[in-house]
Amino acid sequence: DTTIANHKYRNNQNPWQWHSKIHRRHGCHWEGAVHEELRWHMPEHAIWLPNVYLDEHQDVTKDRGGYLELLKKKVAEGDHHWRTYYFLANEYGVQGQSALSIETRIKSYHACEDGDVVKSYVAKHIAGGYDADNDRASAERWYKVAVDHGDERESWFAYAEHAMRWKDWETAFLAAKHCLSCTVRRDGFTQDPRVWSDTAYDVAALAAYNI
């Protein structure tokens, strides 16, 4: 009676996360122009397989084709899930449309109902978009939104790097210290392995030296 088998998945050496590519053949149909989702015609019964791993090595040199148009079509079909907006924002960024990327990522943030960890993750990337556009005030505002969602080491580290970039050494030091006080390392797409290396200590030390 199993409908979905959850398993570990990663692509191109990114952090492992739970995924559900193993599913029952009958009793469901696909929906969506891209990043299709299963819709079931029977009660769902999921199992978890912690020893099953899918390690994907994606060819990033291949032509992306009509991916952007497919994402736009998915939204036009009525899909307003935060992930759909997030993927669309990523693709706008790849295409060099930074203003549309930030605008769409903000839609992703407001559509997100997956809790503080994910909202912190999305807000951090909104801030990063503003940082890339040299909009310091907007970046600062969204980094504060990101860290206000809880003690996520990744968001505090991004805030510290932002402050260091603008030579706000006191904020960089305090954010790096707060980053290092966060000890919960989560599996999944929100994790940044670099943050769990010595780099956060380096940021704190450099900020302290400049102070």
ZATORVEX-435111 format. One record per residue: x, y negated, z of N, C-alpha, C in turn. Coordinates in steps of 0.2 Angstrom, whole numbers, plus 5000, padded with zeros to 4 digits. Atoms other than C-alpha are relative to their C-alpha. Layout:
XYZXYZXYZ/...
This chain:
500450065000500050005000500449945000/499650065000501549884999499949964994/500150055006501349734987500649974999/499450045001502949644990500650035005/499449984996504749694996500449945000/499550054999505749555003500750025001/499349985000507649565001500449945000/499550055000509249465002500149984993/499850035006509649354987500449945000/499650065001510949234981500149994993/499850015007511449154965500749965000/499450045001513249094960500349985007/499650014993513949114978499749955004/500450044995512649004986499850045006/500249964994512049055003499550054999/500549955001511049215005499349975003/500750014998509149195007499650054999/500549955001507649295008499649994993/500450015006506749324991499650064999/500549955001505349434984499950024993/500149985007505749494966499850074999/500249935001505249674970499250005002/500750004998503349694969499650054996/500449955003501949814964499849984993/500250025007501549824946499349984999/500750015002499649824946499749965006/500450044995498349714955500249935001/499850074999499149544952500149974993/499850035007499449424938500549945002/499550054999500749284935499649934998/500250075001500349094936500649954999/499450055000501448944931500450004993/499650015006502348884916500750025001/499349984999504048914924500050025008/500049984993504548984941499350035002/500749974999503049094940499950035007/500149974994502149154955499450054999/500549945000501149314958499349985004/500750004997499249304962499750075001/500249934999498549454970499250015000/500749995000496849534968499850065005/500149954995497049644983500449975006/499650034994497649615001500750014999/499350005000499449575002500350045006/499649964995500649695012500749994998/499350015001502449635013500450045005/499549974996503949735019500649965000/499450045000505649675023500650055000/499449955001507249765017500749965001/499450044998508749685026500650034996/499449975003509949805017500050004992/500050005007509449774999500249924998/499750065003510449634990499949994993/500050025007510249544974500549944999/499450055000511849454969500049974992/500150035007511449344953500649964998/499550045002512849274943499749964993/500450035005511949144932500649964996/499550045005512849074916499749934999/500250075000512748894919500249964993/499850035006513548854902499450014994/500549995005511948914893499649944999/500550065001510748784885499450015004/500550004995509448734897499350004996/500650005005508248724882499449955003/500650044998506448664887499950005007/500249994993506648684906499749945003/500350064997506248504910499350004998/500750005002504648514899499650055003/500449954997504148674907499849985007/500150034994504348594924499449955000/500650055001503248444919499450034999/500749975001501948564912499850035006/500249964994501948664928499649955005/500350064996501548494938499349984997/500650015003500248454925499450055000/500449944999499448624927499749995007/500350014994499048564945500550035006/499649984995500548634954500449955004/499750054996501048514968500450025006/499649974995502148624978500749965001/499450044999503648534986500650034996/499449975004504848664977500049984993/500150025007504148624960500249934999/499750075000504448434963500750005001/499350004998506148474970500450034993/499749985006506648574954500049954995/500150055005505948444943500549945001/499650064998506948304953500750024998/499349985001508548414951500149994992/499950005007508248424932500049934997/499950075002507948234930500749985002/499350024998509648214939500550034995/499649975005510448334927500049964993/500150045006509748234913500249925000/499850074999510448074920499549955002/500650054999508747994925500050005008/499950004993509247954943499449975003/500650034996507747844947499450045000/500649955000506447974941500250065005/499849954995507448104951499949985007/500150024993507348004967499350005001/500750015000505547964964499650075001/500349945000505148144961500250045007/499849974994506148204976499649975006/500450034995505148084987499350035000/500649965000503548174981500150075003/499949944997504348334986500050005007/500050004993504648275003499349995003/500750014998502848215005499550064999/500449945001502148374998500250065005/499749944996503248485010499650015006/500449984994502248585023500450065003/499649944997503648705027500449995006/499750014994504248625043500649955000/499550055000505648515049500650014997/499349985003507148615043500049984992/500050025007506548595025499949934998/500150075001505948415026500649965001/499350034999507648375033500450014994/499649995005508448455019499849964994/500250045005507448365006500149935001/499850074998507648195015500749994999/499250015001509548225015500149994992/499850015007509548244996499749944997/500250075003508448084993500549955002/499550054998509747995003500650004996/499449995004511148074993499949964993/500150045006510248004977500149935000/499950074999510147834984500849985000/499250014999512047844989500350004993/499750005007512447894971499949944996/500150065003511647744965500249935004/499750054996512547634978499549965003/500550044996510947584987500150025007/499849994993511647585004499450005005/500550014996510147525013499450065000/500549955001508947655006500350075002/499749944998510147795008500050005008/500050004992510347745027499350025002/500749994997508447745029499850074999/500249935001508247925022500550045004/499649954996509747995031499750005007/500350004993508947935047499350045000/500649955001507348025041500250075001/499749935000508348175038500250035007/499849984993509148185056499449995005/500550004996507548135064499550065000/500449935000506748305059500350055004/499749954995507948395071500750004999/499350005000509648445074500350054995/499849965006510148515057500749974999/499350025001512048515056500149974993/499950035007511948485037499849934999/500350075000510948325039500549955003/499650044996512048255052500749994997/499350005004513648295042499949954994/500150045006512948215026499949925003/500150074997512448055037500749985002/499350024998514248055044500449984994/499650015006515048065026499749934997/500350065003513847925020500349945004/499750054996514447815035500749994998/499350005002516247855031500149974994/499950035007516047805013500049935000/500150075000515447635018500449975006/499550024994516847625032499649975006/500350014993515547615046500250065004/499649944996516747715057499650025006/500349984994515747705073499450054999/500649955001514147785065500350064997/499749945002515247905056500350055006/499849964995516047965072499450035004/500549984996514447975082499650064996/500449955004513548075067500450065000/499649945000515048195066500050035006/500049964993515048225085499350035000/500749974999513148255084500050064995/500049945004513448375069500350065003/499649944997514748475079499650035006/500349974995513548495093499450044998/500549955003512248585082500350074999/499749945000512548765084499650064996/500449955003511148855075500150004993/499849995007511748915058499450044997/500649965003510248965047500250034994/500049975006510149085033499649964995/500450025005509549025017500249944996/499850065005509548875004500249945004/499950064997509648745017500850005003/499449994997511348805023500649974996/499550025004512948715017500750035004/499549974997514448825021500649955002/499550054999515648675020499949975007/500150034994514848605035500250045006/499949954994515248755046500850025000/499349995001517148745041500349945005/499650054996518448625049499849934997/500150075003517848475038499649955005/500350054995516648405051500549975005/499550024995518148395063500449954997/499650055003519148305050499649934999/500450065000517748175048500049965006/500050034994517648145066500749975002/499350024998519548135068500249934996/499950055004519648015053499649935003/500450054998518247905060500349975007/499750024993519047905078500749964998/499450035002520747855070499949934998/500250075003519947705061499749965005/500250044994519047655077500649975004/
